[in-house]
Amino acid sequence: MLLQQTQKPPSSRAKKGVCSLMIHLGRLCICGAVRSGSRRIVMSKKSQVVSGFGFAMQIGATMDEIRRAHGVSEEEFHVLATAKGRPHLERMIKGLKFESVQGVQILRETSILKPEDPITFPARDKPIDPNEFFSRSGIYLYGSFRERILPVLKPVASTPRRTYGIGRLKKNAYDREVRPDLPKRHLGNWEDIASLIEMYPNGKEGYYLFYLEGVGGEVFAVRVLWDSGNRWWLVFVWRLDECGCWGADCQVLCPGNAAL
């Protein structure tokens, strides 16, 4: 799950929110169990009478497990722990399925996707042009991108700091199987692909999958990966399901702000 992150450290109010929420979670645990994704965390009678410090440690571990299961960063968790986000965080704790609350999107573990720590791209205060960027050395752009995506891309004057959720494929899957497990608004931005490449000029292991709108409003699958042999980033584009199924461990990226 994702939330537009703030650059400021968590406020004392947010920290107090986390503490009070830990107490609330403790009550939920004592009453029985807490659901996290498809797993069930149950506290035994013995666990219910541990010392205050030990109990707090156990609750903290449970909270961290829930946070990771939903793909929420620590900063985002602090924001959700405030009074405004509290009801939605409690719903998360109880395992209820919801997708978007006040522009915050949820990336949940499914039979196909396993949420991982999100990635945050820094704000961009200088203009960037798609034709110029994708012509740079260190990038190999396939003809499919030039034909299907590049013609509709527009220069961007600046962008805010953005967080993308990452869901790693647990098994081979087609686009028609992957997309239903993503938030409704999961189309990416070309400039964020540029940010990924800029963040790792010397490459990064793995391969990444974005969904972008291209020529004619059609949605395409864009695969980005590092070619260590030639030392450049490869950018491919396919129509949905055109490439067959994506391999397990492919990392699917989608923006965390539903307004993007």
Secondary structure as GFF3:
##gff-version 3
##sequence-region A 1 260
A	DSSP	alpha_helix	12	31	.	.	.	ID=ss1
A	DSSP	beta_strand	33	36	.	.	.	ID=ss2
A	DSSP	beta_strand	39	42	.	.	.	ID=ss3
A	DSSP	three_ten_helix	47	49	.	.	.	ID=ss4
A	DSSP	alpha_helix	52	69	.	.	.	ID=ss5
A	DSSP	alpha_helix	74	80	.	.	.	ID=ss6
A	DSSP	alpha_helix	86	93	.	.	.	ID=ss7
A	DSSP	beta_strand	100	101	.	.	.	ID=ss8
A	DSSP	beta_strand	104	105	.	.	.	ID=ss9
A	DSSP	beta_strand	113	121	.	.	.	ID=ss10
A	DSSP	alpha_helix	130	133	.	.	.	ID=ss11
A	DSSP	beta_strand	139	141	.	.	.	ID=ss12
A	DSSP	alpha_helix	143	148	.	.	.	ID=ss13
A	DSSP	three_ten_helix	150	152	.	.	.	ID=ss14
A	DSSP	beta_strand	162	169	.	.	.	ID=ss15
A	DSSP	alpha_helix	175	178	.	.	.	ID=ss16
A	DSSP	three_ten_helix	179	181	.	.	.	ID=ss17
A	DSSP	alpha_helix	190	199	.	.	.	ID=ss18
A	DSSP	beta_strand	207	213	.	.	.	ID=ss19
A	DSSP	three_ten_helix	215	217	.	.	.	ID=ss20
A	DSSP	beta_strand	219	227	.	.	.	ID=ss21
A	DSSP	beta_strand	232	239	.	.	.	ID=ss22
A	DSSP	beta_strand	251	255	.	.	.	ID=ss23
###
